[in-house]
Amino acid sequence: MDRYNIFSFICVDFFSLYLYSFSQYPCVAKTPMIALNILMGMIMVMGVRLGLETIARSAEILIVVFFFLFLILVVFISPEIKFENIQPVYVAVSPYLSSPEGRVHFAGEHTALPHGWIQSAIESGIRVAYEVNDLP
């Protein structure tokens, strides 16, 4: 065996590990395993027969088709989207980040809105100073 065959066996081993990990996702778990195996087998046969460069170039050509299909998906799924669930997680969690836990108070830019700014860090420090000193 030459080194290319050994490399191929190692790649197939990693590929089968990734295929198993992919099949465990909840959205894929209901798909029959034989369908995933056939699909991945066809991709492997195409890759070996035509070469990886051919698959990569066809992906470059078909990117417009994928964008079009994605646009169709968005159009048909958008009526079912609940936009209140799309709000940033930080906005929903920030009141819990700034609330004290017993005698421990939290200050910093991550506990105030908008986060990531010096002004927010200063305001949260002032807020905690008022909380600690029980000032109104």
C-alpha angles and dihedrals in degrees: 000000000000125000094262092061091050090049090050092053091049091050092050089050092053090043092055090049090053090046090054091048091048092050091056095064112110094239091054098037093087093053112098111255092228090061091053091047093050092048094048091043091054090050091050092049091050090048093051096041101041100026129245092269091062092053092047092050093047088052088055091052095044096047090099090055091050092050090049092050090047090051090052089050092052092048094052096042098044095083089060096050116109103212093198087068091056095063113118114277092225093062090054094045101040097088088058093049093055098044116101122246105217107299093346115097125189125219133169142093091288092063097055136059127274090034124206098047133106090229090059091050091051092047092049090049090053090047091053092046089055091047093050094046093042092234119159 
